[in-house]
């Protein structure tokens, strides 16, 4: 399963209401380090399928989510489990 594209529209369903942990990758297309880790993020999403989810949040498109997580640099990763950042 490929990493999920997380938006403000599906955030609650895919992340906050998830019954398994969710790794969030905050990234942007212009970010060199983000592009470097992208293949590893995709591979991880396949390896943890069924045990966890991997979601990608484009900070340029999802400014509200980036602000909610106080993202000041990218790439940044966060884990949400049972509706809480761990």
ZIKA-V594381 format. One record per helix or strand of 2 or more residues. SS is the DSSP state (a for helix, b for strand). FROM is the first residue (numbers start at 1). TO is the last residue. If there is no record, write none. Layout:
SS/FROM/TO  SS/FROM/TO
//
This chain:
b/4/5  a/11/16  b/21/27  a/32/47  b/52/58  a/63/68  b/76/81  b/84/85
//
